[in-house]
Every structure is written in C-alpha cells, then in structure tokens.
Amino acid sequence: MHEMSLCESVVEILNSEARRQGFARVKTVWLEIGVLSGAEPEAMRFCFDAVTKGSLADGARLEIVQTEGQAWCLNCAKTVAVVQRFDACPECGGFQLQITGGDALRVRELEVE
C-alpha cells in the first residue's frame, strides 16, 4: 500500500511547513489528488489517520479534492479529458496522448493554529 508512504510524506511536509511558518497544530489538510495519480482516496484517508497519530496533525481533518485527468492529443491537437492512462482520445480515437494534468498529489491548503 503506497498510500502509507504518501501520507508519511505529507506529514513530513507539514512538519517542514510548521518549522518554516511557526505553527504548532494542523486542524485541516486539503489534499489534491489527481485521478491519474495512482493514489486511492479512501486508502489515503485511512493511512492519514494512522500516520498522524502523535504528530502535529493528530486529529486533523483530511479534505480530498479530486482533479480530473487531462491530456494533449498529438493527433487532433486538442486538450481532452481522460479517465485513465492509455485510453484513446475521446475526440479522434488516437492513442498519442501526453498527460498534462490530473496526475499530481499535492497539499493544497492547511488550516493551522
């Protein structure tokens, strides 16, 4: 389950930002997860609760914001929505798609004390 290591990395980011910005507690984390990122939102929720125990984010609420997948089609020269990697272009049916969005996982916002 790679979501556990992803959540551990989120806690590292929180600790780093706490040192940099001088806050002591995290109340809410907004985590942006792209549909093409390979991270399962429900697994992230479970793992987040587990890895934040005893940390500055212990008891913090996790808000997940899912972002759509986007790709540039080399055949029809259009930006198109994609649901999963290696799908055909919904416009022309071609398979030469370059992913341009929806593959990231990032801390979008924090509510802190």
C-alpha positions in Angstrom: 0.0 0.0 0.0 1.9 3.0 -1.2 -0.7 5.4 0.2 1.0 4.9 3.6 4.3 6.2 2.4 2.5 9.1 0.6 0.8 10.1 3.8 4.1 9.9 5.7 5.5 12.3 3.1 2.5 14.6 3.7 3.4 14.6 7.4 7.0 15.5 6.6 5.7 18.4 4.5 3.5 19.5 7.5 6.5 19.3 9.9 8.6 21.3 7.5 6.0 24.0 7.0 5.4 24.2 10.8 9.1 24.9 11.3 9.1 27.4 8.4 5.9 29.2 9.3 5.8 28.8 13.1 2.5 26.9 13.7 2.0 24.2 16.3 -1.0 22.3 15.2 -2.7 21.3 11.9 -6.5 21.3 12.0 -7.4 20.6 8.4 -5.4 19.4 5.4 -6.8 19.9 1.8 -5.1 17.3 -0.3 -5.4 17.5 -4.1 -5.4 14.0 -5.7 -5.4 13.6 -9.5 -7.4 10.8 -10.9 -4.3 9.7 -12.8 -2.0 9.9 -9.7 -2.5 6.2 -8.7 -3.5 7.2 -5.2 -6.8 5.8 -3.8 -8.6 8.5 -1.9 -10.2 6.1 0.7 -6.8 4.4 1.3 -5.3 7.9 1.8 -8.0 8.7 4.4 -7.3 5.5 6.3 -3.5 6.0 6.2 -3.6 9.7 7.1 -5.4 8.9 10.3 -2.8 6.2 11.1 0.4 8.2 10.3 -0.8 11.5 12.0 -1.2 9.9 15.5 1.1 11.7 17.9 2.1 14.3 15.3 1.1 18.0 15.0 -1.7 16.8 12.7 -3.2 14.3 15.2 -7.0 14.5 14.9 -6.7 16.8 11.8 -9.5 16.6 9.2 -8.4 15.4 5.7 -10.3 17.0 2.9 -9.6 15.4 -0.5 -10.1 17.4 -3.7 -10.0 15.2 -6.8 -8.8 16.7 -10.0 -9.7 15.4 -13.5 -7.2 13.9 -15.9 -6.2 16.0 -18.9 -4.1 15.2 -21.9 -2.9 16.8 -25.1 -3.7 14.7 -28.2 -0.9 14.8 -30.7 -3.2 13.6 -33.5 -6.0 16.1 -33.2 -4.1 18.8 -31.3 -6.7 19.2 -28.6 -6.7 19.1 -24.9 -9.0 16.3 -23.8 -10.3 14.9 -20.5 -9.0 11.4 -19.7 -10.2 9.0 -17.0 -7.2 6.6 -17.0 -3.8 6.3 -18.7 -3.6 4.7 -22.1 -7.2 5.5 -23.0 -7.9 6.6 -26.6 -8.6 10.2 -27.3 -12.3 10.9 -26.9 -12.2 13.3 -29.9 -10.3 11.3 -32.6 -9.7 7.8 -31.1 -5.9 8.2 -31.4 -3.6 6.9 -28.7 -0.9 9.5 -28.8 -1.9 11.4 -25.7 0.5 13.3 -23.5 -0.8 13.7 -19.9 -0.9 17.4 -18.9 -2.9 17.3 -15.7 -4.6 15.1 -13.0 -1.5 13.1 -12.2 -0.3 15.0 -9.2 -0.8 14.7 -5.5 -0.2 17.9 -3.5 -1.0 19.6 -0.3 -3.3 22.4 -1.5 -4.2 24.2 1.7 -3.8 24.0 5.5 -5.8 25.2 8.5 -3.4 25.7 11.4 -3.1 27.1 14.9 
